Structures are given as structure tokens and as C-alpha cells.
């Protein structure tokens, strides 16, 4: 028995078997966790039972990783103990430590690094090949992991730590945005695609007041004007829908569509004198300024219209919002041949940027790839006033968020144009709203 026990071929055989088993568990774990969920879902819909197993295992990744951890730990400890036990009688204590170090090296290289590299290179195919064995291993070792996890949770509770909390919706969105930003940084996602995905994920954080056209920029028509004047104004407008007001601009009585007006004009034989624009106007649709953008998008689709007036809590018209305004938060600026050109954001040769005061912060961030906060202000002018705590005059300069804001023009109490200049890292550490 002793001769058989000390046979070096038996020792080598045990080492190879243990390393192979541990490497297989590492490869299975890596392949299933790294496999493309999109491709697996597509294969599952096509009727591949192996893809269904991969998806089920990926959904319970904690149990999969835990089961593989239990298996690898038992194998690696057992193999190391066996080799150390074999070496100690022949070489003494130095042989024991030498065997332990050698096994640690072999396990790290051949049971962890190599199989994981193979799995990362061919994750999808290996996940499908190993799905059934992985399912059996999880079923076999999962009970042991559950017991270990229960003990660990109880131990953590003794020191006041609660583990296993699920990600909230906001945390999941932030994690996904972070992944997209990382892929963009590494060159895997172009900027336009990153902005589109980011806009879609940010949609649930926005309300209609964040994207509406303010009433100071609304083009509306006085319904008390002569019909000829109203027709000329609608035809001269670049918009197909025009709000009608009576008495005061805040008293919106309807919405005239250019096509409806042209049909009525055709019925009247081309004579606008007999037109009653108020009678062909569509009834106005008012929505609260606190309506979430996803809810407003669904409302647009349900009502089969894409034009609404935004009101505050007192019922006062604040502006208007269209379906295009919501979609632009996802896909960026949408323009056609009739849109009015806007100054918006104009980069300069010296590295600075001329920006309209009314330009939305989100649009500037998207255009310049900046990260200016938009939680307390909607426009660039609003951000400057918020940070400066005053209504600045033309010529004043402020520094915050790593940028220098110079007020170029001001009309009454409104900032109409600014020059924004990125600062070097050292200069950006100055007081965030200190006049310069």
C-alpha cells in the first residue's frame, strides 16, 4: 500500500484530474456569465433548449457562481492538501510549503486564468455546450451554497450588514449608462449611439417643463384679427399648427392646422373674408408641467396627436410641448426644410463656445460632451443665475463646473448670449461661482 501511495505517477494523475475539474468549473462559470444575453434570447425563441438553460442559469447568476465556487474550493483545497501530505514525509516541512505554493501557482494559472481566457473568447458556443452539465452542477452543489449563504447572511447580520439587496430602477439605469459610457470610451459605441441610449434612459427623469417651448417663444395668433391677416400669418409661419388666443396670449382657445385652414379656404372659393378660424380650430389640450415624459409620450400616442399646452398648478399657460420635443430627447435635434435656424451652440476657433441663454442645458451637454447639472435649471442662463445667485450684467464672468461663463448680451432681466470657455484643470478648482 505504501509503495502505491508514494507512486509519483499517481500523484501527478490526481493533480491533473483536480486541475482539469477545477478548470472546467471556471470555464463553465465564465462562459455562462459572459455569454451574450441577446443571442441566447434569440436562440431560445428559435427553439434551442440549451439557450433556454443558459438564460435560466444567467438569471440566477448568484447561485451559479456560488455553486461553482463551492466545487472549485473543495477540489482546490483537496488537491493542495493531498500534494502537501504526499511531499511532507519525504521532504519534511519545507516540502509541505513548497507543495502548497506550487499548487497555488498551478491553480491560478491552469484552473483560473487559462480557462477564463478561453471562455471569454468563445463564451456563446461554450455556454451552449456546457449548459446541461452546468445545470446539473448547480442543482447538485446549489444546496450546499444555499446553506453556506444562509450562514454568511446570519454572520453579517451580527455586525449590522444586510446583503443581497436588489438594484433599484435608478441604480439599474445608472449601471447601464455607465456601461455604455465605458464602451464609448473604449471605442465600442459611437457618440451618437451613446447619446441616444443615454437620452432614452434619462427619459423617466424628465417632465414636460424640462423640454417644453416656453411661452415667450411661442408663436400664437390673435383670433380677433381679420381673417385675411390670420390666413397670411399662418401661411407665413414655418409651423403647420398655430395656437389661437383671444383677449390675452394666455387665453388659448384653439389650435389651427394649416391643412384645415386651406380646406376651409378652398370651400370658401379662396376668399378668406368669410372664414371663421375659431370654428375650424381644434380644441386645445392642456397638460400639467409635472407630467413625466414617458407618460406624455404614451398620451400623445393614445390621443393620436402631438401638440399640447403646458400649464402650471394655477392653470396658467407656461408653454407648449410636442411629440417632436420628446423624441429629440432621445435622437437629438430633428430639423426639416421649414424649421427656423437657431443659433444654439456655436464653437469658436479659440476653443470657446457661444451659447444662447435660452439653450437647454441638456442640448449643450449633448453637443459639447459636457456634464453640466440640469436638476435645478433647464437653460444655460438659468444655470448661471442659479450658480451666481444674482442676475448678472453683460460683461460679468463666472467660473464653475470647470468652465468660464462670460455674459455677452442681456435683454432686461434675461441673459441672451454667453461665451463658455473650458478651463485647465488647475484653474477649474477655483470658487465655483466666483466672479472673475
C-alpha positions, -999 to +999 in steps of 0.1 A: +000+000+000+028+024+008+045+017-025+013+025-043+007+056-022+040+071-029+040+064-067+047+098-083+025+088-113-005+085-090+003+119-075+006+135-110-026+118-121-045+132-091-031+167-097-041+166-134-076+154-126-082+181-099-068+208-121-089+197-150-121+196-129-114+230-114-106+245-148-138+231-162-159+247-134-141+280-140-148+278-178-184+269-173-189+299-149-172+324-171-189+311-203-224+314-190-219+348-172-202+363-203-225+348-230-245+373-250-280+376-234-294+390-267-281+360-287-292+335-261-327+350-261-328+349-299-318+312-299-343+304-271-371+319-292-359+298-322-364+267-300-329+259-288-333+242-253-296+248-245-301+285-248-331+283-225-309+266-199-282+293-204-308+321-199-322+304-168-287+300-153-278+336-161-309+348-144-297+331-112-261+340-116-255+343-079-265+306-074-244+296-105-213+314-092-218+301-057-222+265-068-190+268-090-172+284-060-181+255-037-170+229-062-137+247-070-129+254-034-134+217-024-113+205-054-085+230-049-082+226-012-084+188-015-057+187-042-034+210-023-038+190+009-032+158-010+000+170-026+013+186+006+005+154+025+025+134-001+055+158+000+058+162+037+070+127+047+098+128+020+109+164+022+097+175+056+082+209+064+100+227+035+084+201+012+050+208+027+052+246+020+068+240-014+039+218-024+013+243-012+030+271-032+034+250-063-003+240-062-014+276-057+006+286-088-009+258-109-044+265-098-041+303-105-027+297-140-043+265-152-075+264-132-085+300-133-066+323-158-064+299-188-100+285-188-114+320-182-095+333-212-108+305-233-143+311-221-142+349-228-130+342-264-158+317-271-184+325-245-215+318-266-205+285-280-191+272-248-221+283-228-244+262-251-221+232-250-218+232-212-253+243-204-266+209-194-236+200-172-238+234-156-275+229-148-267+196-132-238+211-112-260+240-099-287+215-089-261+193-071-239+220-055-266+247-052-280+232-020-245+234-003-241+270-015-276+279-001-266+266+033-233+285+032-250+317+020-276+314+049-247+311+074-229+340+058-261+362+060-266+354+096-230+363+103-233+396+085-264+405+105-244+401+137-223+431+126-252+451+112-247+444+074-277+434+052-266+417+020-285+408-012-305+439-018-317+441-053-308+471-076-334+498-077-346+511-111-324+542-108-293+521-099-300+497-128-303+527-152-271+542-138-253+509-142-264+506-178-254+542-186-220+536-170-216+505-192-225+525-224-201+553-214-173+528-209-180+512-243-179+547-259-146+555-241-131+522-254-144+528-289-171+502-290-200+527-292-200+559-313-211+592-296-244+594-314-254+560-303-243+567-267-263+599-266-294+581-280-292+554-254-285+579-226-314+600-237-337+570-236-325+561-201-329+597-189-364+600-202-380+588-169-362+615-150-377+644-171-410+662-171-427+682-198-415+715-183-379+704-190-384+701-228-413+725-235-411+756-256-416+785-232-445+809-238-420+837-245-410+817-277-445+806-287-459+819-320-496+824-315-523+843-334-549+867-320-583+853-330-598+888-331-577+898-361-594+900-395-595+866-413-572+879-441-545+888-415-548+854-398-545+835-431-514+855-441-498+849-407-504+811-409-491+809-444-460+829-434-453+807-404-429+777-407-452+757-385-483+737-396-501+742-363-507+776-348-523+784-314-552+808-313-558+832-284-584+857-275-582+886-251-547+878-238-520+854-251-526+832-220-562+826-231-557+798-256-590+790-274-578+765-300-552+752-324-554+758-362-539+733-386-527+748-419-544+719-438-577+725-421-574+763-430-566+755-466-595+731-469-619+758-455-604+784-478-610+761-508-646+757-498-649+795-495-637+799-530-604+813-519-619+843-502-606+845-466-632+871-456-659+845-449-636+823-428-643+817-391-610+804-379-623+797-344-648+772-358-622+751-376-597+752-348-591+721-328-598+722-290-567+729-270-552+701-249-537+712-216-512+690-196-496+697-162-460+708-163-451+680-139-462+652-163-433+627-168-421+624-203-428+587-207-464+594-196-467+623-221-453+601-249-479+575-242-506+602-240-495+615-274-498+580-289-532+574-273-548+607-284-532+604-319-520+640-317-486+655-309-493+690-297-502+701-261-502+732-240-483+731-207-499+747-176-487+752-141-505+744-108-525+776-112-537+768-147-515+794-163-501+785-197-463+781-194-456+769-230-462+741-253-448+706-259-449+685-290-441+648-298-410+661-316-397+677-284-400+644-266-383+624-294-355+649-296-345+640-261-337+606-275-324+611-310-312+646-308-322+677-329-347+670-356-349+695-384-367+697-417-367+722-446-391+745-429-375+747-395-362+781-384-325+781-380-314+787-344-281+799-332-280+774-303-243+764-298-215+778-319-180+765-312-152+791-318-117+787-331-102+797-298-119+767-281-147+787-266-184+783-274-211+810-280-243+798-265-278+813-264-290+819-229-322+800-237-303+770-249-313+739-229-285+725-207-292+690-220-287+701-256-254+719-247-242+688-229-251+666-258-234+689-284-202+696-264-200+663-244-201+682-211-217+672-178-234+705-166-261+698-140-296+702-151-315+692-120-321+728-107-322+748-140-333+740-175-314+766-196-278+778-196-290+813-185-308+796-156-277+777-146-256+809-145-282+827-124-285+798-100-248+794-095-241+832-093-271+839-070-276+871-089-289+883-123-256+892-139-249+922-162-233+920-196-195+917-192-195+897-160-176+865-159-182+835-136-163+802-131-179+770-121-180+733-131-146+737-148-159+763-173-157+801-175-191+818-183-189+853-198-222+871-202-222+887-237-257+901-240-286+908-218-321+920-225-339+934-195-336+905-169-328+878-195-294+866-204-295+862-242-259+851-250-228+838-233-193+827-241-183+795-224-146+786-222-133+753-208-106+758-181-074+739-174-077+715-145-058+738-121-080+768-129-112+748-126-105+743-088-114+779-081-145+790-063-174+775-083-193+808-087-166+834-081-168+865-104-136+869-124 
